[in-house]
């Protein structure tokens, strides 16, 4: 049954004039920002900066002869991200509507360029980075948020036709599918699964028929199974996930070393900087497995603190989405928060052995410039919506 416009207004508390107006709001009469979000996006990156230095200093000294190598670069990325967040939180988020289509095209171009030999930087068999000389850039980390912007605008614009098959469902699946396929070609299986989940989640809250989503979810599951079984290295990851101790020096090495890190940490941890697993035992200790070193150095208390920080961020974010003054703001916040929550959840689940290794960073905490900058910029947009909702 077609969703009535009045139901949408009652659900999101949107006035008729706000829904029909395409003109940007001004900031006159807005009271302020959600300080819960602000505190979260200050504390989490602060902890991340400490842990990046702790986890990377030995590796950086061994590889570059400078223990502060990763710390200095991380601080630069963090500064850029905070500047982007502050700029966007002060900007009327409705202005983003004018940039939706160009932004989607830019994301598409970036995802194509990273696949071009000579432009895309290949590491470990994956071409996920564009070499910029002084550093590298990961297009998928930006493209995932650009897709959320597009979906938020499109779902709002087509709100009266969202229960139709072609306009409401197929059109959005095709648009999102282009990004997903390009990211799969890198290959970045973990990121593509995250984006697929966010796509279906946004379609669900956007009013797409639940049957379409259920069928697409089932077909997506079959596709994921096929994608795993069609590549031997993915099969090996699944086997290592099921029994990492069967090959502790091979396919199960990362998982086993991560378990050891948590076991050494206990309740209170070994102390900041006192990890033994970061001494070149646990690969990617400053990126994919930084949560494991947090468990070792800060113990169960540190683990709970990180989980609570993300949990608080998600709760506040969903609260902002429900109180947003229009559907565009609601969908925008929901998509950004869902992206960060899923990526954080998967990263932490991999570290404790609940998921196979995925190669996803822990937002706000892991070393990774593109991820840190794009996540903080997204939080700036969330704060812009929160400011509008508090008028």
C-alpha positions in Angstrom: 0.0 0.0 0.0 1.2 3.5 -0.9 2.6 5.4 2.1 0.5 8.4 2.8 2.2 11.8 2.9 0.5 12.6 6.2 2.1 9.5 7.8 5.5 10.8 6.8 4.8 14.1 8.3 3.7 12.6 11.6 6.7 10.3 11.7 9.4 12.9 11.1 7.5 16.0 12.3 7.9 17.7 8.9 5.6 20.6 8.0 4.0 20.9 4.6 6.0 24.0 3.8 9.3 22.4 4.6 8.6 19.4 2.4 7.7 21.5 -0.6 10.3 24.2 -0.3 13.6 23.6 -2.2 15.2 26.8 -0.9 18.1 26.4 1.7 17.3 27.2 5.3 19.2 30.0 7.0 20.7 29.5 10.4 18.6 32.2 12.0 16.9 30.9 15.2 19.0 27.7 15.5 20.0 27.2 19.1 23.1 25.0 18.8 24.7 21.6 18.1 24.4 18.2 19.6 27.2 18.3 22.1 27.0 14.6 22.6 28.2 14.0 19.0 30.9 16.7 19.4 32.3 15.1 22.6 32.3 11.6 20.9 34.1 12.8 17.8 36.7 14.5 20.0 37.3 11.7 22.4 37.4 8.8 19.9 40.0 10.5 17.6 42.0 11.6 20.7 42.2 7.9 21.8 43.0 7.0 18.3 45.9 9.4 18.1 47.4 7.9 21.3 46.9 4.3 20.0 48.3 5.1 16.5 51.5 6.3 18.1 51.6 3.4 20.5 51.0 0.7 17.8 53.1 2.2 15.0 56.2 3.6 16.7 58.2 0.3 16.6 57.1 -0.5 13.1 57.8 3.0 11.9 61.3 3.0 13.4 62.0 -0.4 11.8 60.7 0.6 8.3 61.4 4.4 8.1 63.9 5.1 10.9 61.5 7.5 12.5 59.3 6.4 15.4 57.0 9.4 14.9 56.5 8.8 11.2 52.9 7.6 11.4 52.0 9.9 14.3 53.0 13.0 12.4 51.0 12.0 9.3 48.0 11.0 11.5 48.0 14.4 13.2 48.0 16.1 9.8 45.0 14.0 8.7 43.2 14.6 11.9 43.7 18.4 11.6 42.3 18.4 8.0 39.4 16.3 9.2 38.5 18.6 12.1 38.7 21.6 9.8 36.4 19.9 7.3 34.0 19.0 10.2 33.9 22.5 11.6 33.3 24.0 8.1 30.5 21.6 7.3 28.8 21.8 10.7 28.5 25.6 10.1 27.1 25.1 6.6 23.4 24.7 5.9 23.2 21.0 4.9 20.5 21.8 2.4 23.1 23.4 0.2 24.4 19.9 -0.5 21.4 19.2 -2.6 23.0 21.3 -5.4 26.1 19.1 -5.3 24.4 15.7 -5.2 24.8 14.8 -8.9 28.3 16.2 -9.4 29.4 14.5 -6.2 28.1 11.1 -7.4 29.9 11.5 -10.8 33.1 12.5 -9.0 32.8 9.3 -6.8 32.3 7.2 -9.9 35.4 8.8 -11.6 37.5 8.1 -8.6 36.5 4.5 -8.4 37.3 4.0 -12.1 40.7 5.8 -11.9 41.8 3.6 -9.0 41.5 0.6 -11.3 43.7 2.1 -13.9 47.3 0.6 -13.8 49.8 3.3 -13.1 47.2 5.5 -11.3 45.9 2.9 -8.8 48.4 1.8 -6.2 48.5 -2.0 -5.7 49.2 -3.4 -2.3 48.8 -7.1 -1.4 47.0 -7.9 -4.7 44.4 -5.1 -4.2 44.2 -1.8 -6.1 42.4 0.4 -3.6 44.7 3.5 -3.4 45.6 6.4 -5.7 49.2 7.4 -5.2 49.6 11.2 -4.5 53.3 11.2 -4.1 53.5 12.3 -0.5 50.7 10.0 0.5 47.9 7.9 -0.9 44.2 8.3 -1.3 41.5 5.6 -0.9 38.5 6.6 -3.1 36.1 4.0 -1.6 36.3 5.8 1.8 35.0 8.9 0.2 32.6 7.3 -2.4 30.6 5.5 0.3 29.5 8.9 1.8 28.9 10.4 -1.6 26.5 7.5 -2.3 24.7 8.3 1.0 24.3 11.9 -0.1 22.8 10.8 -3.4 20.5 8.3 -1.8 19.3 10.8 0.8 18.4 13.3 -1.9 16.8 10.7 -4.3 14.7 9.1 -1.5 13.5 12.5 -0.5 12.7 13.6 -4.0 10.9 10.3 -5.0 9.2 9.9 -1.6 5.7 9.6 -3.2 6.9 6.8 -5.5 9.1 4.8 -3.2 6.7 1.8 -3.1 6.9 1.3 -6.9 9.3 -1.3 -8.2 11.1 0.6 -10.9 11.4 4.1 -9.5 11.5 3.2 -5.8 13.6 0.1 -5.9 15.4 -0.7 -9.2 16.6 2.8 -9.9 18.4 3.1 -6.5 19.8 -0.5 -6.6 21.3 0.3 -10.0 22.8 3.5 -8.8 24.3 1.9 -5.7 25.2 -1.2 -7.6 27.6 0.7 -9.8 29.7 1.8 -6.8 29.5 -1.7 -5.3 30.7 -3.4 -8.5 33.6 -1.0 -9.0 34.7 -1.5 -5.3 34.5 -5.3 -5.8 36.8 -5.0 -8.8 39.6 -3.5 -6.6 38.9 -5.9 -4.9 37.5 -4.6 -1.5 35.0 -7.2 -0.5 34.4 -5.9 3.0 33.7 -2.3 1.9 31.3 -3.5 -0.8 29.4 -5.6 1.8 29.1 -2.5 4.1 27.9 -0.3 1.3 25.3 -2.9 0.2 24.0 -3.1 3.8 23.7 0.7 4.0 22.0 0.8 0.6 19.3 -1.7 1.7 19.0 0.0 5.1 18.3 3.4 3.5 15.8 1.9 1.1 14.0 0.3 4.0 13.6 3.6 5.9 12.9 5.3 2.6 9.7 3.3 2.2 10.6 0.7 -0.4 8.4 -2.4 -0.3 9.7 -4.8 2.3 9.3 -7.7 -0.1 11.7 -6.1 -2.6 14.3 -5.6 0.2 13.8 -9.2 1.5 14.3 -10.7 -2.0 17.3 -8.5 -2.7 18.8 -9.4 0.6 18.4 -13.1 -0.2 19.9 -12.6 -3.6 22.7 -10.6 -2.1 23.5 -13.4 0.3 23.7 -15.9 -2.6 26.0 -13.5 -4.4 28.2 -13.1 -1.4 28.5 -16.8 -1.0 29.4 -17.1 -4.7 31.9 -14.3 -4.4 33.6 -16.0 -1.5 33.6 -19.5 -3.1 34.9 -18.2 -6.4 38.2 -17.0 -4.9 40.5 -19.4 -3.0 42.0 -16.7 -0.7 38.5 -15.8 0.5 37.7 -19.5 1.1 41.0 -19.7 3.1 39.9 -16.7 5.2 36.6 -18.5 6.0 38.4 -21.7 6.9 40.8 -19.7 9.1 37.9 -17.9 10.7 36.2 -21.2 11.6 39.4 -22.7 13.0 42.3 -20.3 13.1 44.4 -22.6 15.3 44.5 -25.2 12.5 47.0 -23.0 10.7 48.3 -20.5 13.3 51.4 -19.6 11.2 49.5 -19.2 8.0 45.9 -18.3 7.2 45.0 -18.1 10.9 48.0 -16.0 11.9 46.3 -12.6 12.3 43.3 -14.0 14.3 45.6 -16.0 16.6 47.8 -13.0 17.3 44.8 -10.9 17.9 43.4 -13.4 20.5 46.8 -13.4 22.2 46.7 -9.6 22.5 43.3 -9.7 24.2 44.3 -12.5 26.5 47.4 -10.6 27.6 45.4 -7.4 28.3 43.0 -8.9 30.9 40.8 -6.5 32.7 43.0 -3.5 33.1 45.6 -4.0 30.3 49.4 -4.1 30.3 49.5 -0.2 30.2 49.7 2.3 27.4 52.8 1.6 25.2 53.5 -1.8 26.8 52.0 -4.1 24.2 54.2 -7.0 23.1 52.0 -8.0 20.1 52.8 -4.7 18.4 56.4 -5.7 18.3 55.9 -7.0 14.7 53.9 -10.0 15.8 50.5 -8.6 14.8 50.4 -7.3 11.3 48.6 -4.0 10.6 48.5 -3.2 14.3 48.0 0.5 13.6 45.2 0.0 11.0 43.0 -3.1 10.8 43.9 -4.6 14.2 44.3 -1.5 16.4 41.4 -2.7 18.5 43.4 -5.7 19.5 46.2 -3.6 20.8 43.7 -1.5 22.7 42.5 -4.7 24.3 46.1 -5.6 25.2 47.2 -2.2 26.5 44.0 -0.8 28.0 42.3 -4.1 28.8 38.6 -4.9 29.0 38.1 -1.4 30.4 39.5 0.2 27.3 37.5 -2.1 25.0 34.3 -1.2 26.8 35.1 2.5 26.6 35.6 2.3 22.8 32.4 0.3 22.3 30.5 2.7 24.6 31.9 5.6 22.6 30.6 4.2 19.3 27.3 3.2 20.9 26.7 6.7 22.3 27.6 8.1 18.8 25.0 5.9 17.2 22.3 6.6 19.7 22.8 10.4 19.4 23.0 10.1 15.6 19.7 8.2 15.3 18.1 10.7 17.7 19.2 13.5 15.3 17.9 11.6 12.3 14.4 11.2 13.9 14.3 14.9 14.9 15.6 16.2 11.5 13.4 19.0 10.1 13.1 17.2 6.7 13.5 13.9 5.1 16.7 14.8 3.4 18.3 15.5 6.7 16.9 12.4 8.2 18.2 10.1 5.5 21.5 11.9 5.4 22.2 11.4 9.1 20.9 7.8 9.1 23.2 6.8 6.2 26.3 8.4 7.7 25.7 6.9 11.1 24.9 3.5 9.7 28.1 3.5 7.6 30.3 4.4 10.6 28.5 1.9 12.9 28.7 -1.0 10.5 32.4 -0.4 9.7 33.2 0.0 13.4 31.2 -3.1 14.3 32.8 -5.3 11.7 36.3 -4.1 12.5 35.8 -4.9 16.2 34.1 -8.2 15.4 37.0 -9.3 13.2 39.5 -8.5 16.0 37.7 -10.7 18.5 37.1 -13.5 16.0 33.4 -13.1 15.3 33.9 -12.3 11.6 36.5 -13.3 9.0 39.3 -10.7 8.3 37.9 -7.9 6.2 40.6 -5.2 5.9 38.4 -2.5 7.3 39.7 0.3 9.5 38.2 1.3 12.8 36.6 4.8 12.1 38.2 7.7 14.0 40.8 5.4 15.6 42.8 3.5 13.0 45.6 5.1 11.0 44.3 6.0 7.6 44.0 9.5 6.3 41.1 9.1 3.8 39.0 7.2 6.4 39.6 9.7 9.2 39.0 12.8 7.0 35.8 11.5 5.4 34.4 10.3 8.7 35.0 13.6 10.4 33.5 15.5 7.4 30.4 13.3 7.6 30.1 14.1 11.3 30.2 17.8 10.3 27.1 17.2 8.2 25.4 15.3 11.0 26.1 18.2 13.3 24.7 20.6 10.7 21.4 18.6 10.7 21.4 18.6 14.5 21.7 22.4 14.5 18.7 22.7 12.2 16.6 20.3 14.4 17.2 22.4 17.5 15.7 25.7 16.2 
